[in-house]
Amino acid sequence: MKKGLFVLAFGFAAALVVAKAHAVQTLSLGFIAPWVGSTSDVASPEKGEIVYDTSSNSFKGRTNSTWVGLDANSSVAYSAWAHCGALTFHGFTTTSSTSHSLYCRRVGDTLHMRGTVTATGTNGNNASIEPPSSNTIDTAKLSASGSILGVGNRFITGASRNMFSNGDMMISFFDGSTNNEIFLTDSAGSSAYTKLAGSTWGSTPTFFVDAVVPISGW
């Protein structure tokens, strides 16, 4: 009887070893991480813990409060190009906050904004566009002395002309003064770009914007 119990126990232990061997994923240097269906399956995660997430086919590591991807298969937040929707403009007036042809997408921690705007009027406020959906600029990733976010241009009705020599460039920039405005200019001083009023470009300018902006919290 005792011999039978011993054989049964040995067989059960061997089965556990085989089952566990199928529930791990080997990294380099002989490191072995447990497999989980998703990180939410880890009941009491601890800082420094590493698992292999089968739902995303990637390794995940635990920080103080969240799981982060550890390898090339880790997902990067991404969205396809789509109309930016309602935007707030300064220095320009439009028929509505959505009457523009600006398109946006997200790539990781960065907002890409590209397209054209035709203003139905201008005013003396500094020319700028606020990021969509109340997002704010990640100031830690830019220089406050003046970071170029992109280079566009304004379009001129009539004969073709050299946009470089005629001040037709439209620079998108950040200068550290605020975290919720992408400023537009065609002028610079000795060490920084110069904010300009929307009225600098006439009463109903059409301009092209191409900006790449790091966003807080992305």
KAWOFEN-V246007 format. One line per field, one symbol per residue. ss: DSSP state (h for helix, s for strand, l for the rest). psi: psi as a letter, one per 40 degrees, with the letter a starting at -180 (. if undefined). burial: # if it has 24 or more other ideal C-beta (glycine too) atoms within 12 Angstrom, else .. A space follows every 10 residues. Layout:
ss->???
psi->???
burial->???
This chain:
ss->lhhhhhhhhh hhhhhhhhhh hllssslhhh lsssssllhh hlllllllls sssllllsss ssllllsssl lllllllsll lsslllllss lsslllllll ssssssslls ssssssssll sslllslssl lhhhllslhh hlllllssss ssssslllll llllllllss ssssllllll lssssllsll llslllshhh hllllsssss ssssslll
psi->dddddddddd dddddddddd defihhaife hhiiiidide ehdgiiheih ihhedefiii ihadeihiie aeeiihhiii hiheahihih eiiidieegi fhiiihhbeh hhhhaihhie iiaeihhihi iifeiihgde eiheeghhei haiihhhaii ihedeefeig hhiheedief hhihifiiad eiihhiided fadgihihhg ihhhhhe.
burial->.......... .......... ....#..... ..####..#. ....#...## ###....### ##....#### .......... ...#..#### ####.....# .#####...# #########. .#...##### ##..####.. .#...##### #####..... .......### #####...## #######... ..#.##.#.# #...###### #####..#
